[in-house]
Amino acid sequence: MSSSDFLFHYLPAFLIAWTLLSATFIYQNRPSKRQPFAIPALREYQVLVSSPKHILEVARCPESILSFHAAMKNRLRHKITMMGFEHNDIDPDEYVTMQVIKVHLRKNLPILNPVIQRAVAESFSADLKGAARSGEGFSTIPVFSLAKAIVGRVNNRIFFGDDLSQNEEFSKAALRYPWDGSITAEICRYLPELVVPVVGRVLMAWSGSMRTVGQHLTKLVDKRLEAYANGTDGKYVDITQFVIMTSRTPRQRDPRRMVQLIAAMLFAVSLAVPMALYWAILNLCIHREYIDALREEIQAVEQQTRSDPLKGLRLLDCFLRESARLNPPDALSVQRKVVKPFKLSDGTTVPVGNLVAVPQHAVMRDAEHYPDPDRFNPYRFYSPGDLDSDTAVQKFTDVNIQYPFWGAPTKSCPGRWYASDVLKQILVYLLKNYEFELVCPANSEPLRLTTALAPRSDALVRLRARKGDAPRQS
């Protein structure tokens, strides 16, 4: 065999095997002294920091030295997977994104929560109709398929209103599009840079989901812009409208740019939330001792007079936080690409072109932060001896360096309040209306693909209406 034949046959397999082996190092590493260490990846070294001091140094470093956007560009391939979207001088400070997600969406959650409730109820009803049924009245469905379908229906309503969320062609494409993009971006990580633009575009065109979403969304944006200009847009409360309201400059108000930005936001929320829901449902099935306590909490909160009942669900907050601690969607968080030479306080120097990140899977299983770290225990987030106080619980949305699930304290996920409310609404509906169990608990281990902790498609859940109860909303 010639050297060229050897490279053709064995080099790709070697590179993929090395990437998977590197990911194993990341999962298992729990350095006692928390020293930075480097793992070679396909295109760069991944320098991982786990001490609180080093995490803060990375988090506080300016974008001009450690770039979040450059890291995500390499990881997600925005230009290919998000209809040509790029982070550039059109909105260099992400003003539009922050205003849409962190201000308008969060401010309007009390208005949108009833809309989310209806979408959740409709989705359970629709998705369980086609599920396999047993003689005991159970419907069996893959957990991840259910999670994606419910979150997808909710997102479609919150992003596009009734205009598009009732369109079957669009809804199917919008459900598939983010996952097409995620798979494409992951495949591109293994390809030579020269062929990425061609192969990436072929993969994204394969199902046509991105094209269908783009066509429908362009028409919606044009329609909304006309209504906005005429002053007849006051009835819309959704992400599309928030983008139109917030975009200020002529380049930001270009319809194509708006479509790209909305697609990028949909892409982000459509991946993380279903995975968190998947693990929450699995953990409810595995740790059934919490089901009755959660149902009692829901019933007690419903009997109170609260402007936002979801804020009273303290055990559910802790349950979600613990589920996410043990099952983050990726082994790495706070990912930054080095665009100028970077040095940590201990003298560790990272050359340009490499990646700096926090191994969150290891950090959130560190016994110094979390006693008995591999044990599922939501009560670890209650303050001892003060279980009745609303301030005695760490919320699912809280961010700190021992819990980098939402990113760095200085640049955390702006959509975490929306994600939290959606997850709570879904779990409340599930707990109130259904009995449920895993078909095969052995299928609860994640698939470890590179640094991603992927849900299993063969994890099945059986559901049936609770005896004496018809499905009901919160």
N, C-alpha and C positions, 0 to 999 in steps of 0.2 A: 504494500500500500504506500503510495506517495505521500509526502508531507502535506500536500494540498488536500488529498483525499482524507487524510487523518483529521485535518482541521475541519473540513466540511462535515464529517460524520460525528466527531466526538467533541469538538469545542462547544457547540451550543448546549449539548447535554451537560458538559462540565460546568459551564457558566450557570445554568439553571440549578444544578445540584449545589454549587457553591452558594448561590443566593439563598436557597432553602436552608443550607447548613448555617449560614450567617444569621438567618432569622431565628434559628434555634438558639444560638448564642444570646441573642437579644432577649428572647423569652425567658431563658433560664438564668440570666445574669442577675445576681443580687449581691453586688460587691460590698464586702463588709466595711471597707474604708471609703467607699463611694468615690473612687478615683475615676477621672475620665478615661475612656478606652476607645479604641478605634477598631472598626470591622470593615474589611474591604467589601464593597459592593461592585456592581457591574461597571459603573461609570465613575465612582468616587469612593472615598472613604466616608463611612458614617461614624462621626465622633459623638459618643453618647455621654451625657453628663447626668448624674443622679444626686449629687449633694445639693441641699437647699441653697447654699451659697452660689454654686455654679449655675443652678437653674435660674436664679434671679439675674445673674450676670448675662446669661443668654437672653432672658426675657426682656431685659432693659436695654440691650444693645440696639442701636438705631438700625432702621431698615437699610441704610446706605452701607452697612457693614455685614450684618446678618439679615438676609432677605427672606421673609416669609413668602412673598409673591414669587420670587425666583424658584423657591423650593416647590411650591404648588404648581408652577408652570411645568417643571420637569416631571412632577408626579402625575398631574391630571391632564396635561396636554390641552389646556383650555381652547386654543385656537382650532384644534381638531374636534374636540368633544363638545364644545359649547358654542357652536355656530359662529366661530371666529372671534369670540370674546377675548380681550386682552386687558390686563391691568396696565394702563398707560396714562399719559398726561390729560386724557379726557376727564378723568376723575382721580387724580393722583393721591388724594387723601381719603378716598372712599367715602366722600360725603354722602353721595346718593344712597349707597348701600347701607351705611350706618343709620341714616335718617329713616329709610324704609323699614329696616329690620328692628333696630334698637329703639326707635322712637315711635313711628306710626303703628307698626304691627303690635308692639308691646302695649302701647296706649289703648289700642282698640281691642285687645284680647277680651275684656268683659263683654263687648258687643259681639265678638266673633265666637265666643265659647258656646252659645246656643246653636250656632251654625255648625260648629264642630260636633256637638252632640248629635244633631240630626244626621250628619254625614256618617258618623260612627254607627248609628243604629241602622241606617240604610245599607251600609257596607256589610255588617254582620248578616243581615237578612239576605242580601243578594249573594254573598260569597258562600254561605252555608247551604243554599238551595241546590247548588251543583255538586256538593260534597257527597262522598259515599256514605250510605246509611246502614246501620245495623238494626237487629230486631229489638234492641233495648232503647231505641230512640236516639242513639248517638250518631252524630255526623263526624266523619274523619277527614282531616285536611292537613296538608303540610303546614307546619307552624310558620315557616318563612313566607310561604305563598299568602297565607292569611294576613300576616303582618304587612307585607308589601301592598296588598290590595286595600286594606283599611287605611293605611297612611296615605296611599296614593289618592284615594277618593277624597280624603280630608284636604290634602294639599291642592288638588285640582279646584276645590271650592274656594279655599282661602287665597289662592294665587289668581284665579281667573273668574271668580264669581259664577253666576248662573249662565253667563254667556257661553262658556266653553265646557264647564263641568258636566253639562247634560248632553254633550255631543259624544256619542259612543266612539266614533273613529278617533277623535282627539284624545279621549280619556284612555283608550288602549295604548295609543302611541306615547302619551305622557307617562304612563306607568312603565313602559319598556325603556324609554329613552335614557334615563339616568343610568340604568344597569348596562345598556349597550355601551355607554360612555365609560363606565367604570371598567368593564372588561377590556375595552379597547385601550384605555390608558395603561392597564396592567400588562397587556401583551406588548405594548410599545416599550416597556421598561427593559425587555429582553432583546430588542432589535437594534441594529446599527443605526446611528442617528440619520444617516443618509437616506434610509428607506422609510423612516417613521412617517413623514408627511404623506407618502403614497399609500402605504399599508393602512395607516390610521384612517384615512378618508374612505378607503375601500370598506373597512370594517364598519365604520359609522353609516355607510350607505347601504349596508347589507339588508337590514330589516326595513329601512325607510322611516324609522320612528322619528329621527331628528328632523328629517325633511317635513314630515307631516305636522309635527309640533310647530316647526318654524312657519309653515304656511298659515296655519290657523292662528297662531299668535300674532303674526304680522297683520292679519285682518282685524284682530281684536284691538291691537294698539292703534291702528289707523282710525278705527271707529271711536275709540276712547279719546284720541287726540282731537277729533272733530267735535265731540261732545264737550270736551274741556274748553275748546276755543269758543263754543257757543254758550258756555255757562250752564249746560244741561247735564252735568256729570255728577251732581251731588248725591245720587243714590248709591254710588258704588263704594264699597268698603272692602278692598282686596289689594293684593300685592301689586297687580298691574296698575291700579289707580294710584297707589302710593308712589310708584316709580314715576308716573307722569306728573304728579303733584310736586315731586322733589327735584326732578331734573331741571337745571337752571340755565346752563349755557347752550348755545346752538348745537354744539357737538353732542352734549348729553341728551338733547331733545331730538336727535336724529332717530327716527323710528327703528332703524336697523340696530343701533346701539342699545335702545331700550329692549328690543327682543333678545339680544345677546345677554344683557344683564339679567333679565327675568329668567332666561334659560339657565344661567349660571347659578342663580339663587335656588331654582327648582332642583338642579343637579345636587347641590349641597345638602338640602334638607331631605331629599328623597333617598339618600343612602344611609345617613346616620340614624335617623329616627326608626325606620323599620328594623334595623339591627338591634337597637336598644329594646324595642318592643319584643322582638324574638327572644332575647335573653330574659326579659322580665317574665314572659309567659312560661318559659322553661323553668325558671327559678320558682315560680308559683307552683308548678307541677311537682318539682323535686322537693321543695321545702313547704309541704302542705300545711305545716303547723301555723303558718302565718295567714292562711286564708280566712279562718273564722275571725281572727283579730282585725283583719282589714275590713271585712264585711261589717263588723260591729262599729268600727271607726266611721265608715261611710254612713251607716244608719244614724249614728250620733250626730255627725256633722249636718246631715240633712234636716235634723230636728232643730238645729240652731238657726238664728237669723244672721246670716253673713252675706256681705256684698259679693264675696268671692269664696264659695265653699271649698274650692280646691286648695286654698291656703290652710284650711283646717285639717287636711289629710296628712298629718305629721308622720305617721307610720308608713304611709304610702311613699312619702318623700324619701324616707330613710331606706325603704325597700328598693326604690329605683336607684338611689345612690350606691347602695351595696351591690346591686346587680351590675351596674356599670363599672364599679371598681374592679370586680372580678372578671368582667367581660368587655373590655374596651374594643372598639372596632378595629383598632390597629395597635401594634406593640409600641409604636412611636408616637410622640406628641411634641408640640413646640418645635416643629421642624423648620430649620433655617438653612439657607444656602449661603456659603461664605463668598461674598463679592469683593471684600477687601480683607487683607490678613487680619486674623482675629486671635487674641491671646487671653486666656483665662488668668485669674489671679494667682494660680499656682505655677504659672509659667508655661502651661500647655499652649502651643501655637498651632493653629489650624490654617493651612494654606488655602488660597482662593480656589473655588470650584468644588470643595467638599461640603458635606452636609453635617450640621450640628443638630442634635435632637435629644429629647428626654425619653428614656425607655420606660414609658408609663406602665406597661404591663409589670415590670419589675418594681418600679417605685410604689405602685399601689398594692403590692404584695410584700412590702418591706416590713418586717416584724417590729422595727423601731417606730414606724408610723402606725402600724395596725397590729396589735397583739393577736396571735393566732391567725395570721393573715389569710390562710387558705380556707378558713371556716366562713360560711355564709352567715352573717350576723348583722341584720339591719340596726339592731339596738346599739351598736357601737357608735352610732351618730347621735344618740341622745346624750345630754349632759347628765351625769349620775345624780340621783336624788331629786331631780326636778323634771319629772316626766310630764307634768301637767301644764308646763309653760310653753307658749308658742315660740319663745326665743330659745328653748332648750334643745333645739334640733338643728343639725346642719342640713340645709336644704339641698335638694338635688342640683339646683342651679349654682350653688356656692362654688367658688374657685379658690384654690390655694395650691402651693407648690407640692404638697403631699397628695393632691388630687388633680392631676393635670388633664383630666378627661375632657374638659372644655378648653384646653389650651393654657397659655400663660396668664397669670394674674393681670399683666399689663396689656394683653391683647387676647382676650377670651372670646369665645363664640357669641356673637350678638344675637343669635337666634335661639339661645338656650331656654328662654322663658316660653317661647312658642313651642319648642320641642317638649318641654316639661308638661305644659298644659295638654297637648295632644296625647302624650303617653298616659297621663292621669285620666283623661276622659275615656280613653279606650279601656284601660284596666278597670275603672269604676263600672263601666257598662258590662264588661266581661264578668266581674265578680258578682254583680247584682243579678244578672240574668242567666248565667250558665253554670252547670257543673262541668268540669273538664279534667282531663288527665292525659299524660303522655302514653302513646301506644307502646313505645319501646324506650324506656329511660336510658338504655345503653347508648342511644343515638344522640345524646346531649352534648358530647364533646365537640368542640369547634374544629373546623378544618383550618389548618395553619398554612396559608398561602403567602409566601414571602413574609412580610411583616403583618399582613392582614389576618384577623381572626374571623374567618368566614362562617356564617350559619350553615347548617347542614340541610340539604333539600329533603333528606329522608327522615327528618324528625317530624313525627306525626302527632297531632293532638285530637282527642275525641271530645266533642262537646254535645251537650243536650240542655234544653231549657230546664231551669230549676223547677222542681215539683211544685205545682200550685201557682206558678208564676208565668205570666206572659211577659215577653221581653218589654222592658220599660226603660225610659231615659232617666237621667239624673234629675 
